[in-house]
Amino acid sequence: MTSWQIVRIIAGTFILLTLALGLPGSPLYMSQWWLAFTAFVGANLLQSGFTKWCLMESILRKLGVKPGC
């Protein structure tokens, strides 16, 4: 897998998990503050779309994951 594939998997997992933890109707509900983390992930995805730089991808590359689209 390439770094971008892993970034997308991690971002999708974080979004779904934090929505489950932050929405009051969810059986996993903990606190609505989890939705702030959802917004943080979304903002980072938006920023990386414009700047073509992603911190998570930089970290994965330093860990030896091959780059790619």
C-alpha positions in Angstrom: 0.0 0.0 0.0 1.1 3.5 -0.7 1.2 6.4 1.8 -1.9 8.0 0.3 -3.9 4.9 0.6 -3.0 4.6 4.2 -3.8 8.2 4.9 -7.2 7.8 3.4 -7.9 4.7 5.4 -6.8 6.4 8.7 -8.8 9.5 7.9 -11.9 7.5 7.1 -11.5 5.4 10.2 -11.1 8.5 12.5 -14.1 10.2 10.9 -16.4 7.2 11.3 -15.2 6.4 14.8 -15.4 10.0 16.1 -18.9 10.4 14.6 -20.0 7.2 16.4 -18.5 8.6 19.6 -20.0 12.1 19.2 -23.5 11.7 17.9 -26.1 11.4 20.7 -28.1 8.7 18.9 -25.1 6.4 18.6 -24.8 3.3 20.8 -21.1 4.3 21.3 -21.9 7.9 22.3 -19.5 9.4 24.8 -19.5 13.2 24.3 -20.3 15.7 21.6 -16.7 17.0 21.9 -15.7 14.0 19.7 -17.2 15.9 16.8 -14.4 18.5 17.2 -11.9 15.8 16.3 -14.1 14.9 13.2 -13.9 18.6 12.2 -10.1 18.6 12.7 -9.6 15.6 10.4 -11.9 17.2 7.8 -10.0 20.5 8.0 -6.7 18.6 7.5 -8.1 16.8 4.5 -9.3 20.1 3.0 -5.9 21.8 3.7 -3.9 18.9 2.1 -6.1 19.1 -1.0 -5.1 22.7 -1.5 -1.4 22.6 -0.4 -0.6 19.0 -1.5 1.1 18.5 1.9 -0.1 16.1 4.6 1.5 15.6 8.0 0.3 12.0 8.3 1.8 11.2 4.9 5.2 12.8 6.0 5.1 10.6 9.1 4.3 7.5 7.1 7.1 8.2 4.7 9.6 8.5 7.5 8.4 5.2 8.8 9.3 3.7 5.4 6.0 3.5 3.6 6.4 4.0 -0.1 5.0 7.2 -1.6 2.3 7.2 -4.2 -1.1 8.5 -5.4 
